[in-house]
Amino acid sequence: MAPALPLDEAGPYVAAAYLVFLALVLIYVAIMAAKLGRIERDLTELTELAQRREADERDAPEREHEAVGASGE
């Protein structure tokens, strides 16, 4: 049984298949890098928001005490 294409003619097709596969892998990696960057930005924003909220909660009793002390005088 003979191959569909003689081996000496199949070379360009094999090279083209490898190039298409490489292009698909590079596109996939670029998409994943973009998603990772977006997730990192979101995570940084959420971390800063949590730290601000935590700081506000620590300062809230002091502000309430100052407000009560000012109105009680």
C-alpha atoms as one frame of an Amber mdcrd trajectory, in Angstrom:
protein
   0.000   0.000   0.000   1.428   3.369  -1.052   1.098   6.527   1.072  -1.425
   9.173  -0.008   1.439  11.536  -0.800   4.968  10.506  -1.582   7.221  11.374
   1.358   9.286  13.828  -0.670   6.139  15.890  -1.453   4.674  15.777   2.073
   7.388  17.972   3.622   5.768  21.369   2.930   2.423  20.140   4.272   4.010
  18.855   7.468   5.848  22.157   7.926   2.601  24.086   7.360   0.799  21.893
   9.899   3.508  22.565  12.483   3.328  26.316  11.811  -0.454  26.322  12.239
  -0.120  24.371  15.482   2.576  26.763  16.753   0.397  29.773  15.870  -2.548
  28.274  17.784  -0.369  27.620  20.837   0.986  31.188  20.758  -2.542  32.620
  20.472  -3.644  30.469  23.420  -0.688  31.625  25.531  -1.398  35.283  24.661
  -5.055  34.922  25.676  -4.094  33.256  28.966  -1.517  35.993  29.685  -4.146
  38.686  29.106  -6.594  36.914  31.415  -3.913  36.497  34.072  -3.060  40.190
  33.894  -6.714  41.144  34.289  -7.120  38.779  37.250  -3.996  40.222  38.907
  -5.333  43.784  38.499  -8.701  42.767  39.940  -7.035  40.989  42.844  -4.855
  44.017  43.587  -7.916  46.274  43.529  -9.826  43.943  45.858  -6.867  43.743
  48.241  -6.622  47.530  48.414 -10.378  47.796  48.981 -10.219  45.237  51.802
  -7.297  47.065  53.429  -9.153  50.401  53.250 -12.277  48.836  54.721 -10.218
  47.227  57.489  -8.558  50.559  58.275 -11.952  52.297  58.321 -13.309  49.692
  60.751 -10.332  50.213  63.070 -10.804  53.984  62.992 -14.613  53.882  63.372
 -14.706  53.382  67.191 -12.292  56.292  67.651 -14.458  58.567  65.502 -17.615
  57.482  67.370 -15.901  58.175  70.695 -14.816  61.628  69.511 -18.319  62.387
  68.253 -19.927  61.310  71.564 -17.348  63.211  73.600 -17.919  66.383  71.566
 -21.696  66.266  71.921 -21.571  65.373  75.646 -19.638  68.475  76.626
